[in-house]
């Protein structure tokens, strides 16, 4: 199942730029740099600067993203949302794309799910099951190329 999740996340990440080129309303699309096209979508769930690194977390409904690409969700897939984070040097704005990122999501029923986020096209991301309505606690630890361990946490509500 983990391999399937990674493959689907990679498929979404790789097809996002193609979908933007195929869209009829090009004026509403940010096509300035396709490697960040997926980061342009989704809700900004949280952003903060942690020890000189700006972290921007977004949550993307996989069902809505697949629908926009005129694709159907794979049968039997439990994961409903893609959580992604984009790191930049807070002073220079330079993208930070190397490192390790772990995310633990506390579900509304107090159970949890933990995953390593995979580096993909300028951001780190993984798919999670956010199928129940309610408040989710998202806790992240990340160690970028400088070797310093940082963390960020926030609440995300599914309505």
Beta strands, then each sheet from edge to edge (+ up, - down):
strand 1: 43-50
strand 2: 53-61
strand 3: 81-89
strand 4: 99-106
strand 5: 112-120
strand 6: 123-128
strand 7: 134-144
strand 8: 149-158
sheet 1: 1+ 2- 3+ 6- 5+ 4- 7+ 8-
end
